[in-house]
């Protein structure tokens, strides 16, 4: 089931209250989307499918046109999520890493179709970050569109000071109360892989940020953890217990899929000779995707279980009535 923004807000609150986190996978292709849904189904867990600007413009979705990609991605996922196979899987469709001059048009196109919205604020000043969120809230209000917003600070810059939380989150909440659903501050993680590792992950800072965000908004606000690839399992568990409700996963996910594809072609290269009796089944997209899925789906399911999401799919669905 593809959740609407109001149901998504309820899901984030449920995860926070029940002390589990929802895995948010930046899915790069239709095959990756199916594999993530398969893992969530196996674990009986809610899941978040995220798409960034490079996916919206990529060959699998928009082929260079981000707005087309917004619609194509949403249409594909809606068909899958409403099918009997995944009808019991609570699915959130989320925008991730949208930045640049196209930000507002892309997110405005996504609002009627997507479950939750965020922007990449890494190249914005605080004032630009606040103004962009306020512009989104005004756009939604004028069209009576519900919103579940995730606001971020400088997530790659170490530990976000609490006064920054007050300035950013507080400004949006004062002007547009009730729109914010998640807060993504810096808690000592970093996007991608780095030889330097993590700056200094702090579960204590997660807890402090969750408390501050909840105080500012007057309701429980969960933390969205960016840059989780490579973070040790004990840190992920501590993050969830400290108030993380959503864990983004991209770099490690991409690496797993690309390494599986590399293994497939390395071990099946002889079958790609045109005289080989199996060349056609090997050359077809389904061959490599089945091979990848056999290695990738268990890894996704394992991460869902690590975050405590297993068994929570039907539990949350039961709260929807």
C-alpha angles and dihedrals in degrees: 000000000000108000124224120224094267092051089045091056088052090050093053090049090048092051092049094048093045094044100238130116129224115234112235112200121195095221114204102192143013089262091054090051091053092048092052091050090049091053092048090048091051091050095040088232140139114249139192121222110201130194126194132196093270091056094046090053095037128109093257095060124005101010090215097329111100095191091052087049091053091056097039094049092048093046093050093048094045091056091050097042093050094049118106090248093064101022091113095049113094103222127192120197109207136180114230133180099007110158144145132051092321094058101102098042091048095049093043088055090048097049099083092044109035131075098221138006136215137160134214104248096179093112096038133095117232089258092052091048092053094043094050092053092046090050090052091049092050091048091051094045094052089054097038091242118158116231138202106188131193113199122195139197126197095313094178094049102083119253117001110227115240091237089062088053088053093050097046105033093032094054095053094043092051093050098037109020119199099019098100118086105163138024123210110194128163109273100167102287131114134210116251128000121311135182087224093058120209121343095231115311112214124193087185090060090050089056092046092049093048090051093048094046091049091049092050093049098038092232136069111288120189125214122245109217113214124189098032097149108117095008108139117255093243090056092050091051091048091048092054092049089050096055111285110143100170129039119196116215122185119122097051090042092054091046093052092051095045093048090050090051090049090052092049095055093041092055097038101041093112090057091059092070107109092233094056114105092226098046096108097051089045093049095048117098091239092065096060093037093054089049092050093046092055089060101032104045094060090050091053092047091050091053092048089053092047089057092050096248098125112115093011096102097078091034091058094040088056090060092059094068 
